[in-house]
Amino acid sequence: MRAWIAVIFLIASAGISFAQQQKRPANPPRDLWCRDMQIAEASSVQYCMAYTFEQCLASRSSPNERCYLNPIYDQRFRR
C-alpha cells in the first residue's frame, strides 16, 4: 500500500512541475495580436493593439481583415 502512495505522489509531483514550466507570463503585451487594416481599395496597414485573439477579431471592420500574432514577439507568448 505504501508503494502505491509513493508512486501516486511521484506522478502528482511530476505533473505539478510540468504545469509550472508551461506557465505563461502574467502580463502579455498590449500589442500581441495584429490585424491588417484596410486603408484603401488595394492597400492595408499592420495594426497591433490587442491582448487576445478574440479582441483582435472583435476590432475588425471587415471579415477580410485577418488576425495574427505580432511577429516581434517570441514563442513564449504564443497560444
Phi, psi and omega in degrees: 000318179296328179296319179294320178297320179295319179296314180297319178298317180295319179295317179296320179296319179295320179296318179294319179298317179296318180297323180291329178289332183273002184295136177275161175300147184294324183238096176292154180294153183287348179246037182291324181249139181238162171218155176270106183271126179288127178246344176208180182306315186240016181226156179215166180229147178284126182236112184245100181207043180221136176286321186236163177297321180296320176297320179297314179299320181291335183273354181293143177261352181211145178293348178281344178283131182253149178255143180205160178293143178297124184294347182278350182262155184271183187298331186293344178267356184283148181295000000 
